[in-house]
Amino acid sequence: MAARSEGYKVGDLVTVLPPYDRDPYILNFQHYGRIAAVQHNDNQSSYMVELDSTLPPRRRVGPFPAGRLAKGWRDQSGRWLVE
């Protein structure tokens, strides 16, 4: 899996890492998305993630700390993509 990285910016491709038990149910099936918003609290940042294949479209989930995210995602053929 890709290395974890601090300092994501809006538009970055990310994977939300498990555990998913306290997250919205959709994350059990769709782990990949884009950073939709960055929230700064004290000395830490948290991130809202926008999912592509949801109804309604582009549902936002989070916020997640940087430690729950990995930069990039896998495409349908299993290749790891990082922008």
C-alpha positions in Angstrom: 0.0 0.0 0.0 1.2 3.6 -0.6 2.9 5.4 2.2 0.8 7.6 4.4 1.4 11.3 4.0 0.6 14.4 6.0 -0.5 17.6 4.3 -3.2 16.6 1.8 -4.8 19.3 -0.3 -8.2 19.6 -1.9 -8.4 17.4 -5.0 -5.8 14.8 -3.8 -6.7 11.2 -4.5 -6.9 9.2 -1.2 -7.9 5.9 0.3 -9.7 5.9 3.6 -8.0 3.2 5.7 -9.9 0.8 8.1 -11.3 0.2 10.6 -14.7 1.3 9.1 -16.9 0.2 12.0 -17.6 3.9 13.1 -17.8 5.3 9.6 -20.7 5.7 7.2 -21.6 2.2 5.8 -20.7 3.2 2.3 -17.0 3.1 3.3 -17.2 -0.6 3.6 -17.5 -0.8 -0.1 -16.0 2.4 -1.5 -12.7 3.4 0.2 -11.4 5.7 -2.5 -12.1 9.4 -3.0 -10.8 12.9 -3.3 -10.0 15.4 -0.5 -13.0 17.8 -0.5 -12.1 20.1 2.4 -9.3 20.6 4.9 -10.1 21.6 8.4 -7.4 23.0 10.7 -7.9 22.5 14.5 -5.1 23.4 16.9 -1.9 21.8 15.4 -3.7 19.1 13.5 -5.6 18.9 10.2 -8.6 16.7 9.4 -10.0 16.0 6.0 -13.4 15.6 4.4 -13.4 13.0 1.6 -15.7 13.1 -1.4 -16.8 9.7 -2.8 -17.6 9.5 -6.5 -20.2 6.6 -6.8 -22.9 7.6 -4.3 -26.5 8.6 -4.5 -26.8 11.5 -4.2 -23.6 12.1 -6.2 -20.3 13.1 -4.6 -21.2 12.4 -1.0 -18.8 13.8 1.6 -17.7 11.7 4.6 -15.4 12.5 7.5 -13.6 14.4 8.9 -10.6 12.0 9.0 -7.2 12.5 10.6 -4.3 12.2 8.2 -3.4 8.8 9.8 -6.6 7.3 8.4 -5.7 8.3 4.8 -3.3 6.9 2.3 -2.3 8.9 -0.8 -3.7 7.5 -4.0 -6.0 4.6 -4.9 -6.2 1.4 -6.9 -7.9 1.4 -10.3 -10.1 -1.5 -11.5 -7.1 -3.4 -12.8 -5.4 -3.2 -9.4 -2.7 -0.6 -10.3 -2.0 2.0 -7.6 -2.6 5.5 -8.8 -1.1 8.6 -7.2 -1.4 12.1 -8.7 
